[in-house]
Amino acid sequence: MTLNRIVEKMVLATLQNVSQRFTLEAATKTQAFKRTEERVNAAKSRIIDIVQNSDDTLPLNTARAVVREFEHGADNHISVVCIDNYGKYIMTKHIVPKK
């Protein structure tokens, strides 16, 4: 079990590419922090841009992709928790923005 479990989240968008369709969400509360909806809304377009334009792919069975951590680290990646149609955890993916 993760030490930073997502407790609350908000929907950002429904995204679709050639092979999949999923709901993109952002964590507003985890076991470690609370984030205001205003902060999420301020980062919303940047997060959507990173996910849509990334060369990284999410697992094909991802139904919901929840951004737990906004840009951080030396590569400014975002941490995305992938969840399937049954609400089961698939994996956490680090998505690096294109330069």
Number of C-alpha atoms within 10 A of each C-alpha: 4 6 8 12 15 19 13 13 18 16 15 19 14 14 15 11 8 5 6 13 15 21 16 22 23 27 25 20 18 16 12 10 12 12 14 11 14 10 10 20 14 11 15 16 12 14 21 17 12 18 22 15 11 14 12 15 10 21 15 12 14 21 21 23 27 22 27 21 14 17 20 11 9 6 12 13 18 21 19 24 25 24 21 17 11 7 11 12 13 15 15 16 18 18 21 20 20 13 4
